[in-house]
Amino acid sequence: MNDIQEADRRLTDLEIKATFAEDLLDHLNEQILQQQARIDLLIREVSELKRRIPERGLDASLDPREDVPPHY
């Protein structure tokens, strides 16, 4: 009878571990979906910012200190 109880206990432990593993997997999948949504948003925002930047030559500097206002 002891072997049956031991097997039953081990089976119960495995079921508990499987339940926790499944819960963790669901949580991680949700995190991945949220991160992908953030990445997609950031990609759209960067694309919009690139679109707004005026065309510059390859030699043009992006240093704001070199951009002299018109009244100077």
Wavefront OBJ file of the C-alpha trace (Angstrom):
o trace
v 0.000 0.000 0.000
v 2.925 2.292 0.612
v 4.007 2.129 -3.063
v 0.532 3.183 -4.187
v 0.509 6.134 -1.788
v 3.971 7.154 -2.924
v 2.940 6.962 -6.588
v -0.214 8.959 -5.821
v 1.823 11.638 -4.019
v 4.310 11.850 -6.885
v 1.482 12.118 -9.420
v -0.127 14.904 -7.391
v 3.214 16.741 -7.203
v 3.624 16.452 -10.979
v 0.113 17.774 -11.562
v 0.844 20.752 -9.306
v 4.106 21.476 -11.126
v 2.386 21.182 -14.503
v -0.301 23.630 -13.377
v 2.295 26.164 -12.243
v 4.279 25.707 -15.462
v 1.145 26.270 -17.550
v 0.313 29.415 -15.566
v 3.855 30.719 -16.028
v 3.715 30.023 -19.757
v 0.437 31.934 -20.064
v 1.938 34.854 -18.139
v 5.060 34.909 -20.323
v 2.980 34.769 -23.504
v 0.980 37.776 -22.308
v 4.203 39.655 -21.578
v 5.500 38.883 -25.070
v 2.289 40.185 -26.624
v 2.525 43.416 -24.624
v 6.172 43.897 -25.531
v 5.454 43.313 -29.210
v 2.685 45.895 -29.072
v 5.133 48.391 -27.535
v 7.751 47.588 -30.170
v 5.202 48.097 -32.951
v 4.216 51.461 -31.446
v 7.838 52.561 -31.183
v 8.501 51.546 -34.781
v 5.539 53.646 -35.931
v 6.706 56.602 -33.839
v 10.267 56.419 -35.186
v 8.941 56.167 -38.731
v 6.809 59.256 -38.153
v 9.764 61.165 -36.718
v 11.938 60.169 -39.676
v 9.226 61.395 -42.015
v 9.136 64.786 -40.258
v 12.879 65.373 -40.412
v 13.734 67.471 -43.451
v 15.895 65.800 -46.042
v 19.557 66.379 -45.338
v 22.605 65.503 -47.326
v 24.904 62.796 -46.115
v 27.438 65.450 -45.064
v 24.969 67.484 -43.000
v 25.601 67.564 -39.284
v 22.808 66.828 -36.869
v 24.461 68.849 -34.086
v 21.937 71.500 -32.942
v 24.804 73.785 -31.887
v 25.732 74.156 -35.552
v 22.246 75.321 -36.509
v 22.465 79.093 -36.190
v 19.127 80.869 -35.902
v 18.309 83.255 -38.764
v 18.772 86.425 -36.656
v 22.543 85.808 -36.181
l 1 2 3 4 5 6 7 8 9 10 11 12 13 14 15 16 17 18 19 20 21 22 23 24 25 26 27 28 29 30 31 32 33 34 35 36 37 38 39 40 41 42 43 44 45 46 47 48 49 50 51 52 53 54 55 56 57 58 59 60 61 62 63 64 65 66 67 68 69 70 71 72
